[in-house]
Amino acid sequence: MEISIRTPLIHSLPLSQHSGCEVWLKMESSQPTGSFKLRSAGHICQYYAQKGAKGFISSSGGNAGIAVAHSGRKLGLPVTVVVPETTSARARELIELEGARLIVHGKVWSEANEHALSLVTDDIFYIHPFDNPLLWEGISTIVDEVVNDGLRPDAVILSVGGGSLLSGIAQGLEKHQLDHIPVYAVETHGTASLNASLNAGKLVRLDKVSGIATTLAASQVCENAFTVARRLNVTGMQVSDEEAVNACRQLLDDHRVLTEPACGVSLSLLYDRKVQFNPADKVLVIVCGGASVTLESIQA
Ligand SMILES: *Cc1c(COP(=O)(O)O)cnc(C)c1O
C-alpha cells in the first residue's frame, strides 16, 4: 500500500516565459494532505507499523502532524498529535478530521513536544517532524518520479524549514547521479536558520524566528541538512514575507493552486527573478504545498 501518491510534474508556460528558462513544477500540493510531508510521514509510519508499532505520536501542528494523522488512519493505527496553544483553528480541525486525538499543551512548540515525548511507549512511536533518515528516504521518491517522467533537471529550487525536504531531495539527486546540479535552498529572512549556519560555517541555532512562514520556523536545521548543503552544490537564499505571499498569489493565478508562504519562498526566486538561469536550463521547483492555507489567510 502506498500512503503518498505520485504527483503531477507540470511544465509551467507562464513561469518559463517570465523567468527565461524551462520551469517544471513538482506538485506536492496535490498530495492528499496537501504537502510532501505525506511522503515522509507515510514512509516512516509504514516502516514502524511493520516493526510492530501500535500507534504514533506527533508534536507538529503543521503539515507534518496532519500527514502523521493521515498515515495512521490509512494504516488503521491511532495517532495522537500534541500541539501548542498557538496552533491555528484550521490546523486543529484538519488533524481531527483525520481522526487523530488532538491534545493542546503548552505555549510553545518545545512544551508540546516534551509532552508528546512523555507519551511514547514501547509500541507507540514518536514521529519527528524533520530529523530522521526514514523521513528523507520517503521524500527522495520525488526525484525518482521526476527522473521516471523523463526530466533530468539542471537546477532545483526548494524551501527549507528543518531541512527534511533538502535532505530527501539531496538523497534522490545522489541516487540518480544528479548531485552536481545547483540546488537553491530558500527561507524567509525571519526563518533563515540554514542561511545562518552556512554563513557561520557551523550549525547555529537562531535566537528567535519570526514572520509569516510558520512552517519554515525551525530555529535550527537538522545536522544532515547542513552537511548535505556543504557537500552538494547548495546555495542558501532568502526572500521577504511579502515576496513569499505574492508568489503564492501569482501561482494561484497561473496554475489555479493555492500554497502556503512556506512554498511561496521557492516560487519567489522565479517570480522575483532572483536567480538568472540560461534559456535552455530545466529548473525544477518543488511545489511543497501547505495544508492549512486558505484564500482568507493569504489575503490577510
Ligand atoms: C515541512 C514543510 C516545509 C519545510 O520542510 P523542512 O523539511 O522542514 O525543511 C516547507 N513547505 C511545506 C509546505 C512544508 O510542509
The ligand as an ORCA input file, in Angstrom:
! r2SCAN-3c Opt
* xyz 0 1
  C       7.629     20.987      6.100
  C       7.422     21.946      5.018
  C       8.446     22.775      4.544
  C       9.829     22.750      5.117
  O      10.381     21.493      5.043
  P      11.555     21.014      6.001
  O      11.738     19.610      5.672
  O      11.105     21.249      7.405
  O      12.732     21.852      5.663
  C       8.159     23.636      3.508
  N       6.936     23.704      2.977
  C       5.933     22.931      3.390
  C       4.621     23.076      2.755
  C       6.137     22.017      4.426
  O       5.131     21.251      4.836
*
